[in-house]
Amino acid sequence: MDTSLLPFFEWCETTAIGHAIKGSAWLFPVIEAVHLLGLSVLGGSLLVLDLRMLGAGLRGQSIVNLAKDTRPWLLGSIAVMIVTGTALFVSESVKCYYSQAFWLKITALPVALLFTLTIRHRVAMAGTGATPRTRLVAVVSLTLWFTVAAAGRWIGFS
């Protein structure tokens, strides 16, 4: 583990926001609840499109139209999760520093975001239907986001 990052993690916890969340009986649980609601919306918007890309659901809708319909929900939930996740992080950043689950999540998250906003989006907008390529992209998407979500939940239990 890179100890040169520890001072930054310690500093995060000493910020006014970190102290306010840590010192409040209600702020952390409320932020966590909003974070989990964001996760639910994110999961729903991902699942709907990825299952359609796999050919497993909503076959009456084109992948392109479904991608357009779910994109605002996807982007909105990502924004909510980044804001609430940052708040949760600053309230317990030293714990995160020592958590393998945190490092897994923080490594998988940018990969999942980049993949979703570039490759997955381009494949979905190509309008080719549930081809082997489209299915592969959906499986990679689901795997990346499951890793992010599972590691995130694991942080709370480590």
Buried (B, 14 or more C-beta within 10 A) or exposed (E): EEEEEBEEBEEBBEEEBBEEBBEEEEBBEEBBEBBEBBBEBBBBBBBBBBBBBBBEBEEEBBBBEBBEEBBEBBBBBBEBBBBBBEBBBBBBBBBBBEBEBBBBBBEBBEEBBEBBBEEBBEBBEBEEEBBEEBBEBBEBBBEBBBBBBEBBBBBEEE
